């Protein structure tokens, strides 16, 4: 589901804008990386795995590069 929601959110952004995606699914790391690599209008800037309130949270930063 993170990929579907990410695409919907990215479509609403202006080129150059950065979207922060938060997920609890460890599969989001590879899913969003694969999606970004196969999508010409986005760039995956960073992915961070962090512990928050005893729960692992995956943060993804994606830039919209074109219309």
Biopython code that builds the backbone (N, CA, C, O; Angstrom):
import numpy as np
from Bio.PDB.StructureBuilder import StructureBuilder

atoms = [
    (1, "UNK", "N", (0.804, -1.204, 0.000)),
    (1, "UNK", "CA", (0.000, 0.000, 0.000)),
    (1, "UNK", "C", (0.849, 1.272, 0.000)),
    (1, "UNK", "O", (0.407, 2.273, -0.564)),
    (2, "UNK", "N", (2.052, 1.290, 0.606)),
    (2, "UNK", "CA", (2.833, 2.531, 0.580)),
    (2, "UNK", "C", (3.115, 3.043, -0.834)),
    (2, "UNK", "O", (3.147, 4.256, -1.045)),
    (3, "UNK", "N", (3.318, 2.164, -1.794)),
    (3, "UNK", "CA", (3.617, 2.615, -3.154)),
    (3, "UNK", "C", (2.410, 3.321, -3.753)),
    (3, "UNK", "O", (2.564, 4.366, -4.384)),
    (4, "UNK", "N", (1.219, 2.778, -3.572)),
    (4, "UNK", "CA", (0.007, 3.378, -4.132)),
    (4, "UNK", "C", (-0.227, 4.762, -3.525)),
    (4, "UNK", "O", (-0.485, 5.726, -4.246)),
    (5, "UNK", "N", (-0.136, 4.853, -2.217)),
    (5, "UNK", "CA", (-0.351, 6.143, -1.547)),
    (5, "UNK", "C", (0.756, 7.139, -1.894)),
    (5, "UNK", "O", (0.498, 8.335, -2.024)),
    (6, "UNK", "N", (1.976, 6.651, -2.043)),
    (6, "UNK", "CA", (3.089, 7.523, -2.409)),
    (6, "UNK", "C", (2.872, 8.102, -3.801)),
    (6, "UNK", "O", (3.065, 9.301, -4.004)),
    (7, "UNK", "N", (2.476, 7.277, -4.760)),
    (7, "UNK", "CA", (2.227, 7.762, -6.116)),
    (7, "UNK", "C", (1.129, 8.823, -6.113)),
    (7, "UNK", "O", (1.260, 9.853, -6.773)),
    (8, "UNK", "N", (0.056, 8.579, -5.379)),
    (8, "UNK", "CA", (-1.034, 9.552, -5.302)),
    (8, "UNK", "C", (-0.543, 10.879, -4.716)),
    (8, "UNK", "O", (-0.908, 11.947, -5.207)),
    (9, "UNK", "N", (0.277, 10.811, -3.675)),
    (9, "UNK", "CA", (0.792, 12.036, -3.042)),
    (9, "UNK", "C", (1.782, 12.749, -3.952)),
    (9, "UNK", "O", (1.754, 13.976, -4.049)),
    (10, "UNK", "N", (2.650, 12.008, -4.616)),
    (10, "UNK", "CA", (3.643, 12.605, -5.524)),
    (10, "UNK", "C", (2.951, 13.338, -6.661)),
    (10, "UNK", "O", (3.389, 14.414, -7.070)),
    (11, "UNK", "N", (1.862, 12.753, -7.177)),
    (11, "UNK", "CA", (1.132, 13.372, -8.291)),
    (11, "UNK", "C", (0.587, 14.746, -7.924)),
    (11, "UNK", "O", (0.340, 15.563, -8.811)),
    (12, "UNK", "N", (0.395, 15.017, -6.637)),
    (12, "UNK", "CA", (-0.130, 16.304, -6.171)),
    (12, "UNK", "C", (0.959, 17.354, -5.953)),
    (12, "UNK", "O", (0.650, 18.529, -5.755)),
    (13, "UNK", "N", (2.226, 16.944, -5.987)),
    (13, "UNK", "CA", (3.330, 17.860, -5.690)),
    (13, "UNK", "C", (3.865, 18.548, -6.938)),
    (13, "UNK", "O", (3.751, 18.038, -8.052)),
    (14, "UNK", "N", (4.450, 19.716, -6.721)),
    (14, "UNK", "CA", (5.152, 20.423, -7.791)),
    (14, "UNK", "C", (6.532, 19.809, -7.968)),
    (14, "UNK", "O", (7.101, 19.281, -7.013)),
    (15, "UNK", "N", (7.079, 19.872, -9.187)),
    (15, "UNK", "CA", (8.452, 19.396, -9.396)),
    (15, "UNK", "C", (9.418, 20.096, -8.431)),
    (15, "UNK", "O", (9.326, 21.304, -8.213)),
    (16, "UNK", "N", (10.327, 19.332, -7.868)),
    (16, "UNK", "CA", (11.293, 19.848, -6.903)),
    (16, "UNK", "C", (10.876, 19.625, -5.459)),
    (16, "UNK", "O", (11.705, 19.704, -4.553)),
    (17, "UNK", "N", (9.604, 19.349, -5.240)),
    (17, "UNK", "CA", (9.108, 19.106, -3.885)),
    (17, "UNK", "C", (9.545, 17.728, -3.400)),
    (17, "UNK", "O", (9.724, 16.802, -4.191)),
    (18, "UNK", "N", (9.713, 17.610, -2.076)),
    (18, "UNK", "CA", (10.133, 16.351, -1.466)),
    (18, "UNK", "C", (9.014, 15.836, -0.575)),
    (18, "UNK", "O", (8.436, 16.578, 0.219)),
    (19, "UNK", "N", (8.724, 14.560, -0.722)),
    (19, "UNK", "CA", (7.706, 13.886, 0.065)),
    (19, "UNK", "C", (8.387, 12.990, 1.096)),
    (19, "UNK", "O", (9.307, 12.243, 0.763)),
    (20, "UNK", "N", (7.936, 13.066, 2.343)),
    (20, "UNK", "CA", (8.397, 12.149, 3.372)),
    (20, "UNK", "C", (7.317, 11.083, 3.546)),
    (20, "UNK", "O", (6.161, 11.406, 3.820)),
    (21, "UNK", "N", (7.690, 9.825, 3.390)),
    (21, "UNK", "CA", (6.766, 8.702, 3.544)),
    (21, "UNK", "C", (7.179, 7.939, 4.803)),
    (21, "UNK", "O", (8.343, 7.567, 4.956)),
    (22, "UNK", "N", (6.229, 7.711, 5.694)),
    (22, "UNK", "CA", (6.469, 6.922, 6.905)),
    (22, "UNK", "C", (5.745, 5.593, 6.758)),
    (22, "UNK", "O", (4.581, 5.551, 6.359)),
    (23, "UNK", "N", (6.437, 4.516, 7.081)),
    (23, "UNK", "CA", (5.848, 3.183, 6.982)),
    (23, "UNK", "C", (6.339, 2.314, 8.124)),
    (23, "UNK", "O", (7.404, 2.561, 8.691)),
    (24, "UNK", "N", (5.564, 1.303, 8.457)),
    (24, "UNK", "CA", (5.976, 0.345, 9.477)),
    (24, "UNK", "C", (6.313, -1.009, 8.862)),
    (24, "UNK", "O", (6.795, -1.903, 9.557)),
    (25, "UNK", "N", (6.066, -1.161, 7.585)),
    (25, "UNK", "CA", (6.333, -2.413, 6.868)),
    (25, "UNK", "C", (7.774, -2.421, 6.372)),
    (25, "UNK", "O", (8.150, -1.545, 5.593)),
    (26, "UNK", "N", (8.597, -3.385, 6.801)),
    (26, "UNK", "CA", (9.982, -3.419, 6.332)),
    (26, "UNK", "C", (10.089, -3.614, 4.818)),
    (26, "UNK", "O", (11.098, -3.243, 4.218)),
    (27, "UNK", "N", (9.069, -4.186, 4.204)),
    (27, "UNK", "CA", (9.065, -4.357, 2.758)),
    (27, "UNK", "C", (8.987, -3.045, 2.003)),
    (27, "UNK", "O", (9.266, -2.992, 0.805)),
    (28, "UNK", "N", (8.606, -1.979, 2.710)),
    (28, "UNK", "CA", (8.521, -0.667, 2.054)),
    (28, "UNK", "C", (9.893, -0.191, 1.563)),
    (28, "UNK", "O", (9.983, 0.581, 0.608)),
    (29, "UNK", "N", (10.948, -0.653, 2.217)),
    (29, "UNK", "CA", (12.297, -0.246, 1.797)),
    (29, "UNK", "C", (12.557, -0.670, 0.353)),
    (29, "UNK", "O", (12.941, 0.155, -0.476)),
    (30, "UNK", "N", (12.352, -1.930, 0.053)),
    (30, "UNK", "CA", (12.598, -2.419, -1.307)),
    (30, "UNK", "C", (11.483, -2.015, -2.263)),
    (30, "UNK", "O", (11.745, -1.740, -3.434)),
    (31, "UNK", "N", (10.242, -1.978, -1.781)),
    (31, "UNK", "CA", (9.119, -1.611, -2.652)),
    (31, "UNK", "C", (9.256, -0.184, -3.182)),
    (31, "UNK", "O", (9.108, 0.055, -4.380)),
    (32, "UNK", "N", (9.539, 0.761, -2.287)),
    (32, "UNK", "CA", (9.648, 2.155, -2.721)),
    (32, "UNK", "C", (10.919, 2.399, -3.529)),
    (32, "UNK", "O", (10.924, 3.228, -4.439)),
    (33, "UNK", "N", (11.983, 1.692, -3.210)),
    (33, "UNK", "CA", (13.208, 1.816, -4.001)),
    (33, "UNK", "C", (12.962, 1.307, -5.429)),
    (33, "UNK", "O", (13.358, 1.957, -6.397)),
    (34, "UNK", "N", (12.320, 0.167, -5.556)),
    (34, "UNK", "CA", (12.016, -0.375, -6.880)),
    (34, "UNK", "C", (11.094, 0.521, -7.662)),
    (34, "UNK", "O", (11.303, 0.736, -8.856)),
    (35, "UNK", "N", (10.063, 1.055, -7.005)),
    (35, "UNK", "CA", (9.133, 1.963, -7.670)),
    (35, "UNK", "C", (9.849, 3.230, -8.145)),
    (35, "UNK", "O", (9.658, 3.666, -9.281)),
    (36, "UNK", "N", (10.668, 3.815, -7.279)),
    (36, "UNK", "CA", (11.385, 5.043, -7.643)),
    (36, "UNK", "C", (12.352, 4.790, -8.798)),
    (36, "UNK", "O", (12.489, 5.632, -9.686)),
    (37, "UNK", "N", (13.018, 3.648, -8.792)),
    (37, "UNK", "CA", (13.963, 3.331, -9.863)),
    (37, "UNK", "C", (13.275, 3.107, -11.203)),
    (37, "UNK", "O", (13.893, 3.279, -12.254)),
    (38, "UNK", "N", (12.009, 2.727, -11.175)),
    (38, "UNK", "CA", (11.296, 2.470, -12.425)),
    (38, "UNK", "C", (10.377, 3.619, -12.840)),
    (38, "UNK", "O", (9.654, 3.513, -13.830)),
    (39, "UNK", "N", (10.407, 4.708, -12.085)),
    (39, "UNK", "CA", (9.553, 5.861, -12.369)),
    (39, "UNK", "C", (10.436, 7.045, -12.744)),
    (39, "UNK", "O", (11.288, 7.466, -11.962)),
    (40, "UNK", "N", (10.229, 7.572, -13.932)),
    (40, "UNK", "CA", (11.132, 8.607, -14.446)),
    (40, "UNK", "C", (10.960, 9.976, -13.779)),
    (40, "UNK", "O", (11.868, 10.804, -13.852)),
    (41, "UNK", "N", (9.837, 10.229, -13.141)),
    (41, "UNK", "CA", (9.578, 11.571, -12.604)),
    (41, "UNK", "C", (9.859, 11.701, -11.106)),
    (41, "UNK", "O", (9.456, 12.684, -10.486)),
    (42, "UNK", "N", (10.548, 10.716, -10.522)),
    (42, "UNK", "CA", (10.869, 10.787, -9.093)),
    (42, "UNK", "C", (12.312, 10.366, -8.841)),
    (42, "UNK", "O", (12.930, 9.668, -9.645)),
    (43, "UNK", "N", (12.826, 10.813, -7.697)),
    (43, "UNK", "CA", (14.174, 10.442, -7.265)),
    (43, "UNK", "C", (14.114, 10.075, -5.783)),
    (43, "UNK", "O", (13.657, 10.869, -4.961)),
    (44, "UNK", "N", (14.571, 8.885, -5.451)),
    (44, "UNK", "CA", (14.641, 8.465, -4.057)),
    (44, "UNK", "C", (15.885, 9.098, -3.445)),
    (44, "UNK", "O", (17.007, 8.784, -3.841)),
    (45, "UNK", "N", (15.683, 9.987, -2.482)),
    (45, "UNK", "CA", (16.797, 10.710, -1.873)),
    (45, "UNK", "C", (17.425, 9.936, -0.719)),
    (45, "UNK", "O", (18.648, 9.907, -0.580)),
    (46, "UNK", "N", (16.588, 9.307, 0.110)),
    (46, "UNK", "CA", (17.117, 8.626, 1.295)),
    (46, "UNK", "C", (16.063, 7.699, 1.864)),
    (46, "UNK", "O", (14.865, 7.897, 1.662)),
    (47, "UNK", "N", (16.525, 6.678, 2.583)),
    (47, "UNK", "CA", (15.661, 5.787, 3.345)),
    (47, "UNK", "C", (16.320, 5.571, 4.695)),
    (47, "UNK", "O", (17.513, 5.278, 4.777)),
    (48, "UNK", "N", (15.537, 5.719, 5.746)),
    (48, "UNK", "CA", (16.067, 5.619, 7.099)),
    (48, "UNK", "C", (15.197, 4.679, 7.912)),
    (48, "UNK", "O", (13.971, 4.785, 7.898)),
    (49, "UNK", "N", (15.834, 3.762, 8.618)),
    (49, "UNK", "CA", (15.135, 2.873, 9.549)),
    (49, "UNK", "C", (15.414, 3.389, 10.953)),
    (49, "UNK", "O", (16.573, 3.519, 11.346)),
    (50, "UNK", "N", (14.366, 3.682, 11.710)),
    (50, "UNK", "CA", (14.546, 4.245, 13.045)),
    (50, "UNK", "C", (13.561, 3.616, 14.017)),
    (50, "UNK", "O", (12.511, 3.105, 13.626)),
    (51, "UNK", "N", (13.920, 3.665, 15.276)),
    (51, "UNK", "CA", (13.074, 3.161, 16.350)),
    (51, "UNK", "C", (12.336, 4.346, 16.964)),
    (51, "UNK", "O", (12.960, 5.319, 17.386)),
    (52, "UNK", "N", (10.996, 4.262, 17.013)),
    (52, "UNK", "CA", (10.184, 5.318, 17.600)),
    (52, "UNK", "C", (9.160, 4.689, 18.535)),
    (52, "UNK", "O", (8.322, 3.896, 18.106)),
    (53, "UNK", "N", (9.232, 5.044, 19.804)),
    (53, "UNK", "CA", (8.314, 4.493, 20.816)),
    (53, "UNK", "C", (8.265, 2.966, 20.773)),
    (53, "UNK", "O", (7.192, 2.373, 20.886)),
    (54, "UNK", "N", (9.422, 2.336, 20.610)),
    (54, "UNK", "CA", (9.516, 0.892, 20.604)),
    (54, "UNK", "C", (9.085, 0.228, 19.308)),
    (54, "UNK", "O", (9.029, -0.999, 19.232)),
    (55, "UNK", "N", (8.781, 1.016, 18.294)),
    (55, "UNK", "CA", (8.339, 0.478, 17.004)),
    (55, "UNK", "C", (9.308, 0.935, 15.914)),
    (55, "UNK", "O", (9.757, 2.082, 15.916)),
    (56, "UNK", "N", (9.627, 0.040, 14.990)),
    (56, "UNK", "CA", (10.492, 0.403, 13.872)),
    (56, "UNK", "C", (9.682, 1.167, 12.836)),
    (56, "UNK", "O", (8.626, 0.714, 12.394)),
    (57, "UNK", "N", (10.192, 2.329, 12.458)),
    (57, "UNK", "CA", (9.549, 3.169, 11.451)),
    (57, "UNK", "C", (10.535, 3.372, 10.312)),
    (57, "UNK", "O", (11.719, 3.621, 10.534)),
    (58, "UNK", "N", (10.030, 3.261, 9.095)),
    (58, "UNK", "CA", (10.850, 3.433, 7.893)),
    (58, "UNK", "C", (10.474, 4.761, 7.253)),
    (58, "UNK", "O", (9.320, 4.992, 6.891)),
    (59, "UNK", "N", (11.474, 5.631, 7.120)),
    (59, "UNK", "CA", (11.260, 6.953, 6.529)),
    (59, "UNK", "C", (11.888, 6.967, 5.137)),
    (59, "UNK", "O", (13.032, 6.557, 4.942)),
    (60, "UNK", "N", (11.115, 7.444, 4.194)),
    (60, "UNK", "CA", (11.560, 7.504, 2.803)),
    (60, "UNK", "C", (11.389, 8.943, 2.328)),
    (60, "UNK", "O", (10.357, 9.565, 2.579)),
    (61, "UNK", "N", (12.394, 9.467, 1.649)),
    (61, "UNK", "CA", (12.349, 10.832, 1.128)),
    (61, "UNK", "C", (12.447, 10.757, -0.385)),
    (61, "UNK", "O", (13.445, 10.295, -0.940)),
    (62, "UNK", "N", (11.382, 11.225, -1.048)),
    (62, "UNK", "CA", (11.276, 11.104, -2.492)),
    (62, "UNK", "C", (11.001, 12.480, -3.093)),
    (62, "UNK", "O", (10.089, 13.186, -2.663)),
    (63, "UNK", "N", (11.796, 12.849, -4.086)),
    (63, "UNK", "CA", (11.646, 14.139, -4.767)),
    (63, "UNK", "C", (10.909, 13.942, -6.085)),
    (63, "UNK", "O", (11.211, 13.018, -6.840)),
    (64, "UNK", "N", (9.955, 14.800, -6.353)),
    (64, "UNK", "CA", (9.320, 14.817, -7.677)),
    (64, "UNK", "C", (10.221, 15.640, -8.585)),
    (64, "UNK", "O", (10.510, 16.800, -8.291)),
    (65, "UNK", "N", (10.662, 15.049, -9.681)),
    (65, "UNK", "CA", (11.627, 15.722, -10.542)),
    (65, "UNK", "C", (11.000, 16.341, -11.785)),
    (65, "UNK", "O", (11.593, 17.242, -12.378)),
    (66, "UNK", "N", (9.819, 15.885, -12.196)),
    (66, "UNK", "CA", (9.191, 16.396, -13.416)),
    (66, "UNK", "C", (7.686, 16.207, -13.336)),
    (66, "UNK", "O", (7.162, 15.545, -12.440)),
    (67, "UNK", "N", (7.008, 16.811, -14.304)),
    (67, "UNK", "CA", (5.541, 16.667, -14.414)),
    (67, "UNK", "C", (5.181, 15.274, -14.816)),
    (67, "UNK", "O", (4.000, 14.959, -14.959)),
]
sb = StructureBuilder()
sb.init_structure("model")
sb.init_model(0)
sb.init_chain("A")
sb.init_seg("    ")
for serial, (resi, resn, name, xyz) in enumerate(atoms, 1):
    if name == "N":
        sb.init_residue(resn, " ", resi, " ")
    sb.init_atom(name, np.array(xyz, "f"), 0.0, 1.0, " ", f" {name:<3s}", serial, name[0])
structure = sb.get_structure()
